[in-house]
């Protein structure tokens, strides 16, 4: 009975030894081989690799970009006023051996040190800017400077700083209200100035239009009077010519107009002598 148990134990030991002699590296991982506290290999390509069982240890780290969200931090500007900055950090492990030496292979330790370095860089950058510069479109310039300065300090940590992204820059409540009040007052001043200029321009245009209208009316009146005078002269000429050609007909025509004007209303009453001059054209014997 003992022999089968012994052979089973030997088989298990051999199986464990063989399984411990290989390790697999995924394409998303970085692997480092450690033997008795010393580095024997690093940055293995993806695939199957050998190691000495029970003597050599394999530690694996994420090769992909890692995101560190710092939350909202408050920084002082050159005007000694606070701005609230919400940002996050993109980083990766670039040198596994340096990473292990500096942090013991602990991502939390690395993230804490990385956050401290970037935070210090941002604090220096915002400390050299005014509020207006801080909230303007100079974020790329700020983050590029921080990345350049911080990268030099991260080499010994085995970390590569890929990017620092500023999500939002806000002013504290009191400062925001003060800035908005100044902006509102400035906009109101500009609007009032524009309205005053518009009103002045409107009055000028209205005066020009009124002047042009008066000129046009005067010219139209002058032309109308000229035409009326010419018409009256022409009518007088026609009447004179007609009167000269047939005085009796002209006198009859004038009498007809007098009759028409005299009996313009139903209430008009005239008491005249039948043989008077008024009826001479209706009474042939009176001519």
C-alpha positions in Angstrom: 0.0 0.0 0.0 2.9 2.3 0.7 4.4 2.0 -2.8 1.4 3.5 -4.6 1.2 6.4 -2.1 4.9 7.1 -2.6 4.7 7.0 -6.3 1.6 9.3 -6.2 3.5 11.8 -4.0 6.5 11.6 -6.4 4.2 12.3 -9.3 2.6 15.2 -7.6 6.0 16.7 -6.8 7.2 16.2 -10.3 3.9 17.8 -11.7 4.3 20.7 -9.3 7.9 21.1 -10.2 7.2 21.1 -14.0 4.3 23.5 -13.7 6.5 25.8 -11.6 9.2 25.7 -14.3 7.1 27.7 -16.8 5.4 31.0 -16.8 3.2 32.8 -19.3 3.4 36.5 -20.1 0.3 38.1 -21.5 0.7 40.9 -24.1 -0.9 43.3 -21.6 1.7 42.5 -18.9 5.3 43.1 -18.0 7.2 40.3 -16.2 10.4 40.4 -14.1 12.3 37.3 -12.9 13.8 37.5 -9.4 16.1 34.9 -7.9 16.9 35.3 -4.2 16.3 39.0 -4.3 18.3 39.6 -7.4 16.9 40.5 -10.9 17.6 37.7 -13.4 15.4 39.0 -16.3 12.8 41.7 -17.1 10.5 42.8 -19.9 9.9 39.3 -21.3 8.0 39.3 -24.6 4.5 37.7 -24.6 4.5 33.9 -24.6 5.8 30.9 -22.6 9.1 31.1 -20.7 11.2 28.9 -18.4 12.4 29.5 -14.9 14.1 27.6 -12.1 11.3 26.1 -10.0 10.9 27.3 -6.4 14.1 29.4 -6.7 13.1 32.0 -9.2 10.0 34.1 -8.7 8.0 35.9 -11.4 6.3 39.2 -10.7 3.9 40.7 -13.3 2.7 44.3 -13.8 0.2 45.9 -16.1 1.7 47.2 -19.3 -1.4 49.3 -20.2 -2.0 53.0 -19.4 -3.2 53.5 -15.9 -5.6 56.3 -14.8 -5.1 58.1 -11.6 -8.0 60.5 -10.8 -6.8 63.0 -8.3 -10.2 64.6 -7.7 -10.4 68.4 -7.1 -7.4 70.3 -5.7 -7.2 73.9 -4.7 -4.3 76.0 -5.9 -3.2 79.6 -5.3 -2.7 81.9 -8.2 -0.2 84.8 -8.4 -3.0 87.0 -7.1 -3.2 84.9 -3.9 -6.7 83.7 -4.9 -7.8 80.0 -5.0 -8.9 78.1 -8.0 -10.4 74.6 -7.8 -8.8 72.2 -10.4 -10.2 68.8 -11.3 -7.6 66.7 -13.2 -6.5 63.1 -13.8 -3.2 61.5 -14.7 -2.3 58.9 -17.4 0.8 56.8 -16.6 2.4 53.4 -17.1 5.2 51.3 -15.7 8.1 51.8 -18.0 11.0 50.1 -16.1 9.9 47.2 -13.9 13.2 46.9 -12.1 13.3 50.5 -11.1 9.6 50.3 -10.2 10.2 47.5 -7.8 13.3 49.1 -6.2 11.4 52.4 -5.7 8.0 51.2 -4.6 8.4 47.5 -3.8 6.1 46.8 -6.8 3.1 48.4 -5.0 0.9 50.5 -7.4 -0.7 52.4 -4.5 2.8 53.6 -3.4 3.7 54.6 -6.9 0.3 56.4 -7.4 0.8 58.3 -4.2 4.3 59.5 -5.1 3.2 60.3 -8.7 0.2 62.3 -7.5 2.5 64.3 -5.1 5.0 65.1 -7.9 2.3 66.2 -10.4 0.4 68.1 -7.7 3.6 70.1 -6.9 4.1 70.9 -10.5 0.6 72.1 -11.0 0.8 74.2 -7.8 3.9 75.9 -9.2 2.3 76.5 -12.6 -0.9 78.0 -11.2 1.1 80.0 -8.7 2.7 81.9 -11.6 -0.6 82.7 -13.3 -3.4 85.2 -12.7 -7.0 84.0 -12.4 -7.8 85.2 -15.9 -4.8 83.3 -17.3 -5.7 80.2 -15.2 -9.3 79.9 -16.5 -8.3 80.8 -20.1 -7.4 78.3 -22.9 -3.8 77.8 -21.7 -4.4 74.4 -20.2 -2.3 72.6 -22.7 0.6 74.9 -22.0 0.2 74.2 -18.2 0.0 70.5 -18.5 2.9 70.2 -21.0 5.2 72.1 -18.7 4.1 69.9 -15.7 4.7 66.7 -17.8 8.1 67.9 -18.8 9.2 68.8 -15.3 7.7 65.7 -13.6 9.1 63.2 -16.1 12.6 64.0 -14.9 11.6 63.0 -11.3 9.8 59.9 -12.3 12.7 58.1 -14.1 14.0 56.7 -10.8 10.5 55.4 -10.1 10.3 53.5 -13.3 7.2 55.4 -14.3 6.3 57.1 -17.6 4.0 60.0 -17.3 1.8 59.9 -20.5 -0.4 62.9 -19.9 -2.1 65.2 -17.4 -5.6 66.2 -18.3 -7.4 69.1 -16.6 -11.1 68.4 -16.7 -12.4 71.6 -15.0 -11.1 74.8 -13.5 -13.5 76.5 -11.2 -13.3 79.6 -9.0 -14.4 79.4 -5.4 -17.9 80.6 -4.8 -17.1 84.0 -3.4 -14.5 84.7 -6.1 -16.9 83.4 -8.8 -19.6 85.8 -7.8 -17.1 88.7 -7.7 -15.8 87.9 -11.1 -19.3 87.4 -12.5 -20.4 90.7 -11.0 -17.5 92.5 -12.7 -18.2 90.7 -16.0 -21.9 91.6 -15.7 -21.1 95.2 -15.0 -18.7 95.4 -17.9 -21.3 93.8 -20.3 -24.0 96.2 -19.1 -21.6 99.1 -19.7 -20.9 97.9 -23.2 -24.6 97.3 -23.9 -25.5 100.8 -22.6 -22.7 102.4 -24.7 -23.9 100.5 -27.8 -27.5 101.5 -27.1 -26.5 105.2 -26.7 -24.5 105.0 -30.0 -27.5 103.3 -31.7 -29.9 106.0 -30.4 -27.6 108.7 -31.6 -27.2 107.1 -35.0 -31.0 106.6 -35.2 -31.6 110.3 -34.4 -29.1 111.3 -37.0 -30.6 109.0 -39.6 -34.1 110.3 -38.7 -33.0 113.9 -39.0 -31.5 113.2 -42.4 -34.7 111.4 -43.5 -36.9 114.3 -42.3 -34.7 116.8 -44.0 -34.8 114.9 -47.3 -38.5 114.5 -46.9 -38.9 118.3 -46.5 -36.8 118.9 -49.5 -38.8 116.4 -51.6 -42.1 117.9 -50.4 -40.9 121.4 -51.2 -39.8 120.3 -54.6 -43.0 118.5 -55.2 -45.0 121.5 -54.1 -43.0 123.8 -56.3 -43.5 121.5 -59.3 -47.2 121.2 -58.5 -47.6 124.9 -58.3 -45.7 125.3 -61.5 -48.0 122.8 -63.2 -51.1 124.4 -61.7 -50.0 127.8 -62.9 -49.3 126.4 -66.3 -52.7 124.7 -66.3 -54.5 127.8 -65.2 -52.7 129.8 -67.9 -53.6 127.2 -70.4 -57.2 127.1 -69.2 -57.4 130.9 -69.3 -56.0 130.8 -72.8 -58.5 128.2 -73.9 -61.4 130.1 -72.3 -60.2 133.4 -73.9 -60.0 131.7 -77.2 -63.4 130.1 -76.8 -64.9 133.4 -75.6 -63.5 135.2 -78.6 -64.7 132.6 -81.0 -68.3 132.5 -79.6 -69.1 135.0 -76.9 -72.7 133.8 -76.7 -71.8 130.2 -76.0 -69.2 131.2 -73.4 -71.8 133.3 -71.7 -74.2 130.3 -71.8 -71.6 128.0 -70.4 -70.9 130.4 -67.6 -74.6 130.7 -66.8 -74.9 126.9 -66.6 -72.1 126.8 -64.0 -73.8 129.5 -62.0 -77.0 127.5 -62.1 -75.3 124.4 -60.9 -73.6 126.2 -58.1 -76.8 128.0 -57.1 -78.9 124.8 -56.9 -76.3 122.6 -55.2 -78.6 121.6 -52.4 -82.3 120.7 -52.2 -82.8 123.4 -49.6 -81.6 126.2 -51.9 -84.3 128.7 -52.7 -84.1 131.7 -55.0 -86.8 134.2 -55.7 -86.2 135.7 -59.1 -88.1 137.5 -61.8 -88.9 135.2 -64.7 -87.8 137.8 -67.2 -84.6 138.6 -65.3 -81.1 138.1 -66.7 -80.7 134.9 -64.7 -83.2 133.1 -66.9 -82.3 134.8 -70.2 -81.0 131.5 -71.7 -84.3 129.8 -70.8 -86.5 132.6 -72.1 -85.6 133.4 -75.8 -87.9 136.4 -75.8 -85.8 138.0 -73.0 -82.6 138.0 -75.1 
